[in-house]
Amino acid sequence: MDRSSAFGLALLMIVPAVTTGCAQNHPYRMTGNSATGWQIPPERPIERDDKADDYCRWYEGLSRRERRSGAVVPSVERVRDQGTDVYALGYVEIDDHGSPFSPQQLTRSLEALRPGDDAGVVMVTFVHGWNHNANPCDGNVKNFRVVLRDLADGEAERARRVGQPPRHIVGMYIGWRGQSFRTRGLATPFTFWARKHGAHRVGERSAISVLGQIQRFAEEISAQAPQSGFVTIGHSFGAAVVHTALEANLVPELAAAADAAAQGSPVPRIRGLGHVTILLNPAFEAARYRQSFELADQIRNGPGFSPDQKPVLVSITSGKDQATRRAFKFGMRMRSHRGSFVRDDPRGDEKQEYLTALGHHAPYRTPNVELSCVERDAAPMTTTDFVDDRGNDKSARASKTTVECSIEGWRDPSVGPLLSVYDPHGTLMSGHNDIFNEQVQQLLWRFVGAIDAPPLVDPVDDPPPTPPEPDVPPTMHPLHDTDGVGALEKRQGDLQAEQHDPDAQHAPPDTTTAVPHRPPATAVDAPRP
């Protein structure tokens, strides 16, 4: 490359950066600095449908000086409806070097999210990806609030039907510097490597301790309320954050299980993080998954997994995700060194594992497990409160058809704790950022409910718990009754009939199978008042 070409390329990168400005390496929900100490504002409750008190609009009206001097949104948002909590959302922010701005932010958030009763908790932790952060106007922040609100609606309806108090809906948003510039422009693609390294830095350094603290919080609640559920979701580079952190504990667990299998000892149950961890369109190379896959494959081809083993890490990738299918490969190829790969490697094509994102690497997809989507009859015109990737309001978008997706085959005992599922036609997610649509949310919560995961903490030398009432599953419930009220009453009648039959088999229902149903009133695209 001659000097003029190099100068032109540098100018192409610098001019957009200067005109757009760098996104701050500063928390959006704290004030101060590392020298004087970060100040964490108290939680600020808002009414559910009070648009005048919207965090984003309030934040946009502040000057930069006001934001730095104390006028910041809180680290805990508590949304209420006529004096009753609908959901609570806590934040923890991590700097560009992978360290939390303040450990107190996570501690205070978790304490504020701790319930005051034993009704149980449904807690969802979300880690965003590239070009996102904890800004109140970020599209992921807005959409995550809608997800929590609709989960709360579904939980309230479920609790009413079974005659139990609703579980508390809480969220934890892990923010990091996924966006380099304040606005997106020509320079954005050039941030690929910096943001990818940043994601793995966050996963290696602080996400391990952050997710570990959340895990301990979940275990404490689960010990008192085993009906609670704890789910972690990572998207794009956020999936890289989660996988990097989870791998630190998952690989040793798999290795210990593989050693036990080789010695003929019982294979212990792989626990993972919370009840299940879900990666949506993960943006990290398949090579990072190799060690976990090979250990799981060694157990699968040996004595098999523990009889009570459930999925702990589920990856779902869309075939229409061009960001991880093409752009990711292009970015990885820019820094790949041909001589660094093993030639004729009997373990597989090492170069392709390095260049290809996890979901698009066919050898690592879970055999006999696939995504099944069925289009149902046309539904009435509806609207959605979701926004686009940049936070623009898309509430007027209409939907005429419904698509129901399910993960098939995961109940087979040979599947084990790791699932890599591929959506070849992009029916579930039409693109890289299409992770908040109705089909995705219904699939996730039905799947989580169908796992019926055991408590996070196994009882030790404790008396057996009192059996629950027949109409209340002992652990995680589906958040939406996908079969309707009539089917629920029928299941309750069947359970009561089985109580009088000592030979009855109590097999769990396969709630992941897509069946026709009456759409619940609390679907994610239901009209709002």
TAQUI-V37617 format. One record per backbone hydrogen bond with DSSP energy under -0.5 kcal/mol. CO is the residue of the C=O (numbers start at 1). NH is the residue of the N-H. Records with the same first field share a line. If there is no record, write none. Layout:
CO=NH  NH
//
This chain:
2=6
3=7
4=8
5=9
6=10
7=11
8=12
9=13
10=14
11=15
12=16
13=17
14=18
15=19
16=20
17=21
21=182
24=26
28=73
29=41
31=39
33=37
38=40
39=31  41
41=75
46=80
47=50
49=51
50=53
51=54
54=58
55=59
56=60
57=61
59=62
63=67
64=68
65=69
66=70  71
68=32
70=72
75=91
76=44  78
77=79  89
78=46
79=86  87
80=48
81=84
84=81
87=79
88=171
89=77
90=173
92=175
93=101
95=98
99=95
102=105  106
103=107
104=108
105=109
106=110
107=111
108=112
109=113
110=114
111=114
120=168
121=123  229
122=170
123=231
124=172
125=233
126=174
127=235
129=132
132=178
135=138
138=142
139=143
140=144
141=145
142=146
143=147
144=148
145=149
146=150
147=151
148=152
149=153
150=154
151=155
152=156
153=157
154=158
155=159
156=160
157=161
158=162
159=163  164
168=122  170
169=88
170=124
171=90
172=126  174
173=92  175
174=128
175=94
176=178
178=131
180=23
185=188
187=190
188=191
189=192
191=195
192=196
193=197
194=198
195=199
196=200
197=201
198=202
199=203
200=204
201=205
202=206  207
206=210
207=211
208=212
209=213
210=214
211=215
212=216
213=217
214=218
215=219
216=220
217=221
218=222
219=223
220=224
221=224  225
225=228
229=123
230=275  276
231=125
232=278
233=127
234=280
235=238
236=239  240  283
237=241
238=242
239=243
240=244
241=245
242=246
243=247
244=248
245=248
246=249  250
247=251
249=253
250=254
251=255
252=256
253=257
254=258
255=259
256=260
257=261
258=262
259=263
260=265
261=264
266=268
272=274
276=232
277=314
278=234  280
279=281  316
280=236
282=284
284=358
285=288
286=289  290
287=290
289=293
290=294
291=295
292=296
293=297
294=298
295=299
296=300
297=301
299=302  304
306=309
312=277
313=419
314=279
315=421
316=281
317=423
318=321
320=322
321=325
322=326  327
323=328
324=357
326=330
327=331
328=332
329=333
330=334
331=335
332=335
333=336
336=338
337=340
338=341
342=345
345=348
348=350
349=353
350=354
351=355
352=356
353=286  287
356=286
357=360  361
358=361
360=362
361=364
362=365
366=369
370=372  408
372=406
374=404
382=399
386=394
388=391
389=139
392=388
394=397
395=384
399=382
400=379
402=376
403=405
404=374
406=372  408
408=370
409=412
412=415  416
417=312  313
419=315  421
420=366
421=317
422=371  424
423=319  426
431=434
433=435
437=441
438=442
439=443
440=444
441=445
442=446
443=447
444=448
445=449
446=450
447=451
448=452
453=476
456=458
459=461
469=472
471=473
480=482
481=484
483=487
484=488
485=489
486=490
487=491
488=492
489=493
490=494
491=495
492=496
493=497
494=498
495=499
496=500
497=500
498=501
500=502
501=504
504=506
505=507
509=511
510=513
513=515
517=519
520=523
523=526
524=385
525=383
//
